[in-house]
Amino acid sequence: MTHGAPTGIRFTKGHGTQNDFVLVADTRGDLDLTPEQVRRLADRRAGVGGDGVIRLAPTAAIARAGETVADDVLAEEPRAIWFMDYRNADGSIAEMCGNGVRVFTAFAESLGLADLDDADGFALGTRAGVKRVRRVAAPDGSGTWYAVDMGPWFLPGGQEAAATGADAAVAVRGWDAPRPALSVDLGNPHTVVALAEADELERLDLTVAPDVAPVPPRGTNVELVVPLGEERTAAGEVVGRARMRVHERGVGETRSCGTGACAAALAVRTWAAAGGTPAVDTWFVEVPGGLLRVRALPDGHVELAGPAELVFTGEVTLA
């Protein structure tokens, strides 16, 4: 694509728990979206509107463009022929997005490019490695969710952070002082702060980005989470529940963040373990846009499950 030339782009609008995206199918791998064009597409007044833009492109094309992560993806999983090229609303490149992976999968499925009937699920490439997606039943039986193996997670602060529960400090506008926070990495960076009351969570002013110290090299998403305790499901499984709001780097506050929900659940689980409480592996995380399920898997990976919906399609002309 020649920069500056008017270009008609077919798009689909989709969301996962109201974390919304503009999706573009670039099956030949020859679409070069500039940061300005991404900002135009994501603009809620002058464009289509979304928390980010997702380009579906051949993983081989991403490799040809010089991104070695795409070579790593194909070496790990040759079936991961499609790549989720994710951009934040401000035009910056992001490693991946948990809600975006599910919406990407629904988009690929609508194009006939994803086989979720395969026993191993649908494999796709991201800048955080290979992700695998399968269909699961929604917890209330109301329909189908997508479950994503998000891969390995870790605490950048290591065992010391796990023991003390913090390795950073976060200040939110309106607070008298910064509060302790825990860094969690899921291929993209997160900083999680615990709050005691749901009322305080509702009152938070996230119109301004929280201050984080120390600031991670690539910035960070900030999750504010209220642990809501544990409950037993009808099947007898003990699960945890938490409520969260999130400020995403390059975007602002969003209605949901999939990797953020994982980070929040894993942080609450870490804090509970530090306090001597047996670890609960399954968590339901309430976000303003809906409900997500997070599971800590035995192999050190984490799984995210939730809905994905494609809303409408159209064409937009960009300079």
Secondary structure, 3 states (H helix, E strand, C coil): CCCCCCEEEEEEEEEECCEEEEEEECCCCCCCCCHHHHHHHHCCCCCCCCCEEEEEEEHHHHHHCCCHHHHHHHHHCCCCCEEEEEEECCCCECCCCHHHHHHHHHHHHHCCCCCCCCCCCEEEEECCEEEEEEEEECCCCCCEEEEEEEEECECCCHHHHHHHCCCEEEECCCCCCCEEEEEEECCCEEEEEECCCHHHHHHCCCCCCCEEECCCCCCCEEEEEEEEEEEECCCCCEEEEEEEEEEECCCEEECCCHHHHHHHHHHHHHHHHHCCCCCCCEEEEEECCEEEEEEECCCCEEEEEECCEEEEEEEEEEC
